[in-house]
């Protein structure tokens, strides 16, 4: 990491602008943002587990629908009506 020192008589705002400009030019800000919002990829085991859960839920829904015990999903009225 590069060291940026405050010049003698330099205001804090000017120093901060200079530091940010240097970071922007070096690409450190972009790299920090990428790391901050990084979403790790799920492992193979996690993918398989979620696929199995989706398959089991679909099979259960199909079974309940076949025997007539599946309730219709209720519509939530959160929006406003338009004329």
Rosetta blueprint (number, residue, H / E / L):
1 X L
2 X L
3 X L
4 X L
5 X L
6 X L
7 X L
8 X L
9 X L
10 X L
11 X L
12 X H
13 X H
14 X H
15 X H
16 X H
17 X H
18 X H
19 X H
20 X H
21 X H
22 X H
23 X H
24 X H
25 X H
26 X H
27 X L
28 X H
29 X H
30 X H
31 X H
32 X H
33 X H
34 X H
35 X H
36 X H
37 X L
38 X L
39 X L
40 X L
41 X L
42 X L
43 X L
44 X H
45 X H
46 X H
47 X H
48 X H
49 X H
50 X H
51 X H
52 X H
53 X H
54 X H
55 X H
56 X H
57 X H
58 X H
59 X H
60 X H
61 X H
62 X H
63 X H
64 X H
65 X H
66 X H
67 X H
68 X L
69 X L
70 X L
71 X L
72 X L
73 X L
74 X L
75 X L
76 X L
77 X L
78 X L
79 X L
80 X L
81 X L
82 X L
83 X L
